[in-house]
């Protein structure tokens, strides 16, 4: 059941597909603030952003750059600790088995390059392209058609041509080469965006969780729970002209987001030490076919991923580890015996029936209200690097003119 219009209530709900250990128990109300006093006058911000993942970092950067007074609150001890921290970071503009172009492909790539340059984060983006080995003869035909439809961004490589260019990669059916792509180090990019936002006056707080809010005519009053050093929590209030919820899997603990009917899918990735057999081997920025492999600094590779719709926790598993190794070794056989030096898991959140994110004022009582001061920006799914910068770049305009939000991504009640 949705929260009453104008209010956000914290709640717990276990439903199919949600991950139990990410939900937190309800907190007592009317607790003192951080200094042990009862809350008095709320502190004021222009835009308060809840969530320090990719969506929140992109929003903080774009809004602070546009002159807004921004405060970002991250519930955990470190930004990019959820799905953004477990992401492989493949920048693949032609996704899926049929290599369909991502939404607003040209604009999306341009926005990613813009935000990387503007934040001084060029080192986080590897633009050495994407190689997509065809899995069978049928997919080879599909990929050839895609290359014909996008000759300015792609090329079809026969099995011989793919082997000549990338000898270590198994491409017996040929491969689609996407020159206009690559891979990004998502946690490093999030860090760079937040650093750049701070330089423009933004404030970033960790260990601070938004637990509720009340909308008023001129502002929204936000309840913020903050961890304290000696254990326990303290609650305070802040006022802001806008509250922007970029909470990732935290949506499950906010009743006001229930009308969006968001879904979560667990994904696990592995950090591998590059096997000696691949020393000196030429690899693309991102290898995407049977799983995906992304080159990382320091002689490591990031491999993924699982897609677990019925997961009950966010811990990496041995089954997930073996599943990933089995998949990626079909493209790079030496990875079958690669040393696993790290494993991460997160939850991709997406709207029902759509691969695109959601942005806009929260639906109120089952209807869309453009005058609301509480907005949602998230549910990036697996395409965040090609959607979050694009929407964040437009966010300063869209906050003032919500009617301009594209219908394809407008946050709606299901």
Secondary structure as the mmCIF struct_conf table of DSSP 4:
data_model
#
loop_
_struct_conf.conf_type_id
_struct_conf.id
_struct_conf.beg_label_comp_id
_struct_conf.beg_label_asym_id
_struct_conf.beg_label_seq_id
_struct_conf.end_label_comp_id
_struct_conf.end_label_asym_id
_struct_conf.end_label_seq_id
HELX_LH_PP_P HELX_LH_PP_P1 UNK A 2 UNK A 4
TURN_TY1_P TURN_TY1_P1 UNK A 5 UNK A 6
STRN STRN1 UNK A 7 UNK A 8
STRN STRN2 UNK A 10 UNK A 10
TURN_TY1_P TURN_TY1_P2 UNK A 16 UNK A 17
HELX_RH_3T_P HELX_RH_3T_P1 UNK A 20 UNK A 22
BEND BEND1 UNK A 29 UNK A 30
TURN_TY1_P TURN_TY1_P3 UNK A 34 UNK A 35
BEND BEND2 UNK A 36 UNK A 37
HELX_LH_PP_P HELX_LH_PP_P2 UNK A 38 UNK A 39
BEND BEND3 UNK A 41 UNK A 41
HELX_LH_PP_P HELX_LH_PP_P3 UNK A 42 UNK A 42
STRN STRN3 UNK A 43 UNK A 50
BEND BEND4 UNK A 53 UNK A 53
HELX_RH_AL_P HELX_RH_AL_P1 UNK A 54 UNK A 65
TURN_TY1_P TURN_TY1_P4 UNK A 66 UNK A 67
STRN STRN4 UNK A 70 UNK A 74
BEND BEND5 UNK A 75 UNK A 78
TURN_TY1_P TURN_TY1_P5 UNK A 79 UNK A 80
BEND BEND6 UNK A 82 UNK A 82
HELX_RH_AL_P HELX_RH_AL_P2 UNK A 83 UNK A 86
STRN STRN5 UNK A 90 UNK A 91
BEND BEND7 UNK A 93 UNK A 93
STRN STRN6 UNK A 94 UNK A 95
TURN_TY1_P TURN_TY1_P6 UNK A 96 UNK A 99
STRN STRN7 UNK A 100 UNK A 101
HELX_LH_PP_P HELX_LH_PP_P4 UNK A 102 UNK A 102
TURN_TY1_P TURN_TY1_P7 UNK A 103 UNK A 104
HELX_RH_AL_P HELX_RH_AL_P3 UNK A 105 UNK A 118
TURN_TY1_P TURN_TY1_P8 UNK A 119 UNK A 120
HELX_RH_3T_P HELX_RH_3T_P2 UNK A 122 UNK A 124
STRN STRN8 UNK A 125 UNK A 126
BEND BEND8 UNK A 128 UNK A 128
STRN STRN9 UNK A 130 UNK A 133
BEND BEND9 UNK A 135 UNK A 136
HELX_RH_AL_P HELX_RH_AL_P4 UNK A 137 UNK A 149
TURN_TY1_P TURN_TY1_P9 UNK A 150 UNK A 153
STRN STRN10 UNK A 154 UNK A 157
HELX_RH_AL_P HELX_RH_AL_P5 UNK A 159 UNK A 165
TURN_TY1_P TURN_TY1_P10 UNK A 167 UNK A 168
BEND BEND10 UNK A 169 UNK A 169
TURN_TY1_P TURN_TY1_P11 UNK A 172 UNK A 173
STRN STRN11 UNK A 175 UNK A 178
BEND BEND11 UNK A 179 UNK A 180
STRN STRN12 UNK A 182 UNK A 184
HELX_RH_AL_P HELX_RH_AL_P6 UNK A 186 UNK A 199
TURN_TY1_P TURN_TY1_P12 UNK A 200 UNK A 201
STRN STRN13 UNK A 203 UNK A 206
BEND BEND12 UNK A 207 UNK A 207
STRN STRN14 UNK A 208 UNK A 215
BEND BEND13 UNK A 217 UNK A 218
STRN STRN15 UNK A 220 UNK A 227
TURN_TY1_P TURN_TY1_P13 UNK A 229 UNK A 230
BEND BEND14 UNK A 231 UNK A 232
STRN STRN16 UNK A 233 UNK A 245
HELX_RH_3T_P HELX_RH_3T_P3 UNK A 248 UNK A 253
STRN STRN17 UNK A 254 UNK A 254
HELX_RH_3T_P HELX_RH_3T_P4 UNK A 255 UNK A 260
STRN STRN18 UNK A 263 UNK A 273
HELX_LH_PP_P HELX_LH_PP_P5 UNK A 274 UNK A 275
HELX_RH_3T_P HELX_RH_3T_P5 UNK A 276 UNK A 278
TURN_TY1_P TURN_TY1_P14 UNK A 279 UNK A 280
BEND BEND15 UNK A 285 UNK A 285
STRN STRN19 UNK A 286 UNK A 288
BEND BEND16 UNK A 289 UNK A 291
STRN STRN20 UNK A 292 UNK A 296
TURN_TY1_P TURN_TY1_P15 UNK A 297 UNK A 299
STRN STRN21 UNK A 300 UNK A 304
STRN STRN22 UNK A 308 UNK A 308
TURN_TY1_P TURN_TY1_P16 UNK A 309 UNK A 310
BEND BEND17 UNK A 315 UNK A 315
HELX_RH_AL_P HELX_RH_AL_P7 UNK A 318 UNK A 331
BEND BEND18 UNK A 332 UNK A 332
HELX_RH_3T_P HELX_RH_3T_P6 UNK A 333 UNK A 337
HELX_LH_PP_P HELX_LH_PP_P6 UNK A 338 UNK A 339
STRN STRN23 UNK A 340 UNK A 350
TURN_TY1_P TURN_TY1_P17 UNK A 352 UNK A 353
BEND BEND19 UNK A 355 UNK A 356
STRN STRN24 UNK A 358 UNK A 361
HELX_LH_PP_P HELX_LH_PP_P7 UNK A 362 UNK A 363
STRN STRN25 UNK A 364 UNK A 364
TURN_TY1_P TURN_TY1_P18 UNK A 365 UNK A 366
STRN STRN26 UNK A 367 UNK A 367
TURN_TY1_P TURN_TY1_P19 UNK A 370 UNK A 371
BEND BEND20 UNK A 373 UNK A 373
STRN STRN27 UNK A 374 UNK A 378
TURN_TY1_P TURN_TY1_P20 UNK A 381 UNK A 382
HELX_RH_3T_P HELX_RH_3T_P7 UNK A 384 UNK A 386
TURN_TY1_P TURN_TY1_P21 UNK A 387 UNK A 387
HELX_RH_AL_P HELX_RH_AL_P8 UNK A 388 UNK A 400
HELX_RH_3T_P HELX_RH_3T_P8 UNK A 402 UNK A 404
BEND BEND21 UNK A 405 UNK A 405
HELX_RH_3T_P HELX_RH_3T_P9 UNK A 407 UNK A 409
STRN STRN28 UNK A 410 UNK A 410
#
